[in-house]
Amino acid sequence: MQIVLATHNRGKMEEMAAILGHLPVELLTLDAFPEIGDIPETGNTLKENAFIKAETVHRLTGLPALADDTGLEVDALNGAPGVYSARYAADITEGEVSDEDNTNKLLAALSQVPEEKRSARFHCVLVYMKHENDPTPIICHGVWQGSISREKQGEQGFGYDPVFWQHDLQMSSAQLPRDIKNKLSHRGQALEKLVAKLSLAEK
């Protein structure tokens, strides 16, 4: 069976493939479908955006689709950037928004916030859609707790990883070995739940 990962984000593709690679499926990415451009994320929640992407990719490919939407929730910013995490800096940049743009805006917004009030968490919602108008799509949610550091640390990962700090490990997400990050992360948790549900569905 083939499953299309509904993203153009190389980092997401690699993480999802690493966790799902042992399944008896062929994982395709949107690189195999260049006619599918960026999919507008017009939902008001992570779940709505994941549904939009999964439904769009299935409709255009005819294959089962797996989509995720991820948001960073910062307590000192009343939950921002949240559903707008990937385009947080769109108001201060021209053209495409980069991970660095978003991270720099976040650090600036928190510049006067003390250490004990920099708590944050990543949320990931996955939607797996087997066919058009699937009445029972599989939905999985993962949460990863941490805080926002004052400066970027580490070269691995993507997005806000360089400033997402893990106190117990004394490392940022961008400093963690990939296998450890995949076990701890919001996306890793959601994908493990998906694997369990897919296994149950096959029995």
C-alpha positions in Angstrom: 0.0 0.0 0.0 1.2 3.5 -0.8 0.6 6.5 1.6 1.3 10.1 0.6 2.8 12.3 3.3 1.0 15.6 2.7 3.8 18.0 3.2 6.6 19.8 1.3 8.6 20.3 4.5 11.8 18.2 4.3 12.2 18.0 8.0 8.7 16.7 8.6 9.2 14.2 5.8 12.4 12.8 7.3 10.9 12.5 10.8 7.7 10.8 9.6 9.7 8.4 7.4 12.0 7.5 10.2 9.1 6.5 12.5 6.9 4.9 9.9 9.7 3.3 7.9 9.2 -0.2 9.4 5.5 -0.4 8.3 4.7 -2.6 5.2 3.8 0.5 3.2 5.5 2.6 0.6 5.7 6.2 1.8 5.5 8.9 -0.9 6.0 12.6 -0.5 4.6 15.5 -2.4 7.9 15.6 -4.2 6.4 12.8 -6.3 3.5 15.1 -7.2 5.0 18.4 -8.4 1.6 19.5 -9.7 0.5 19.9 -6.0 1.7 23.2 -4.8 1.4 24.7 -1.3 -2.0 23.9 0.2 -3.7 27.0 1.8 -4.1 26.3 5.5 -7.4 28.2 6.1 -8.5 26.4 9.2 -8.8 27.9 12.6 -7.4 24.9 14.4 -4.5 22.5 13.8 -7.1 19.7 13.3 -8.9 21.7 10.6 -5.7 22.4 8.8 -4.6 18.7 8.9 -8.0 17.7 7.5 -7.7 20.2 4.7 -4.3 18.9 3.7 -5.2 15.2 4.0 -8.4 15.7 2.0 -6.7 17.8 -0.7 -3.8 15.4 -1.2 -6.1 12.4 -1.4 -8.4 14.1 -3.9 -5.5 15.0 -6.1 -3.7 11.7 -5.9 -6.4 9.1 -5.3 -4.1 7.6 -2.6 -4.4 7.4 1.2 -3.0 10.6 2.7 -1.3 11.4 6.0 -1.2 15.1 7.0 -0.1 16.9 10.1 -0.4 20.4 11.4 1.8 21.6 14.2 1.7 24.6 16.5 3.9 26.1 19.2 2.0 27.4 22.2 3.8 29.9 24.4 2.1 30.7 27.7 3.6 34.2 28.0 2.1 35.0 24.6 -1.4 33.7 25.5 -0.9 30.7 23.4 0.7 32.3 20.3 1.9 31.6 17.8 -0.3 28.5 17.8 -2.0 27.7 14.6 0.0 30.5 12.9 3.3 29.0 13.9 4.6 28.4 10.4 3.7 32.0 9.3 4.2 33.8 12.6 6.5 36.4 11.1 4.4 37.0 8.0 3.6 40.5 9.2 7.2 41.7 9.3 8.7 39.9 6.3 8.3 40.3 2.5 7.6 37.1 0.6 8.1 33.7 2.0 8.5 33.3 5.8 11.6 31.4 6.9 12.1 29.4 10.1 14.7 32.0 11.1 12.2 34.8 10.6 9.7 33.1 12.9 12.3 32.2 15.5 13.7 35.7 15.6 10.3 37.2 16.1 9.5 34.8 18.9 12.8 35.7 20.7 12.1 39.4 20.3 8.6 39.0 21.7 10.0 37.2 24.8 13.0 39.4 25.3 11.7 40.8 28.6 10.1 37.6 29.9 11.9 35.9 32.8 13.1 32.3 32.7 10.3 31.0 34.9 7.6 32.3 32.6 8.9 31.0 29.3 7.0 27.7 29.4 5.8 26.4 26.0 4.6 23.2 24.3 4.4 21.8 20.8 1.1 20.3 19.6 0.8 18.0 16.6 -2.4 16.8 15.1 -2.2 14.0 12.5 -5.0 13.0 10.1 -4.9 9.8 8.1 -7.5 9.6 5.4 -7.9 6.3 3.5 -10.4 7.5 0.8 -12.5 10.4 -0.2 -15.1 11.4 2.4 -13.6 8.8 4.7 -16.2 8.5 7.5 -13.6 7.3 10.0 -10.3 9.1 9.4 -7.7 8.3 12.1 -6.8 11.4 14.2 -3.9 11.5 16.6 -2.6 14.2 18.9 0.8 14.6 20.5 2.1 17.2 23.0 5.7 18.0 23.9 6.4 20.2 26.9 9.4 22.6 27.2 10.3 26.2 27.4 11.8 28.9 25.1 15.5 29.6 25.5 17.0 33.1 25.1 19.2 32.2 22.2 19.3 29.6 19.4 21.3 26.4 20.2 21.9 23.4 17.9 22.0 22.8 14.2 19.6 19.9 13.8 15.9 19.9 13.3 13.8 22.7 11.8 11.3 25.3 12.8 11.5 26.5 16.4 13.8 23.5 17.4 16.8 25.7 18.2 14.9 27.6 20.9 12.7 24.8 22.3 14.5 23.9 25.5 14.4 20.6 27.4 15.3 21.3 31.0 15.8 17.7 32.1 18.2 17.1 29.2 19.8 20.6 29.2 19.5 20.7 25.4 17.4 22.3 22.8 15.4 20.2 20.4 17.9 21.1 17.7 20.7 19.5 19.8 19.0 16.2 20.5 20.0 13.1 18.6 17.4 12.4 16.0 16.3 9.0 17.5 15.8 10.6 20.9 13.9 13.6 19.5 11.6 11.2 17.6 10.7 9.4 20.8 10.0 12.6 22.8 8.5 15.0 20.3 4.9 15.9 19.7 5.1 14.5 16.1 6.8 11.3 17.4 4.1 10.8 20.0 1.3 11.3 17.4 2.9 9.0 14.9 3.3 6.2 17.5 -0.4 6.5 18.3 -1.1 6.3 14.6 1.0 3.1 14.2 -0.9 1.5 17.1 -4.2 2.4 15.5 -3.2 1.2 12.1 -2.0 -2.1 13.7 -5.3 -2.5 15.5 -7.2 -1.7 12.3 -5.4 -4.5 10.4 -6.3 -7.2 13.0 
